[in-house]
Amino acid sequence: HLLLKERQELYLSLSDIYNEIEEMETNEFDGLKHQFDRLQKSRRVYNSKVLVYNQTISVFPTRFLAIKMNLKIKEYFG
């Protein structure tokens, strides 16, 4: 349950580390590169689902139902 700013800082740190590893010409970190690529894909999928969710609960007439169900706008991963 990190705040958006904390998630963004964490992602930027991971991205910096990934860029440094990618500059190395070694296969030692292939597993780590693969995990980072999976994280990127998951992040994009999550953000696209949040975009659709936020748009859906913000548009008439679903807005009234969302208010009754106490649905809130979700934050993006960053």
QUIDAMO-V238549 format. One record per helix or strand of 3 or more residues. SS is the DSSP state (H for helix, E for strand). FROM is the first residue (numbers start at 1). TO is the last residue. If there is no record, write none. Layout:
BEGIN
ss: (SS | SS)
from: (FROM | FROM)
to: (TO | TO)
END
This chain:
BEGIN
ss: (H | H | H)
from: (4 | 30 | 62)
to: (23 | 58 | 68)
END
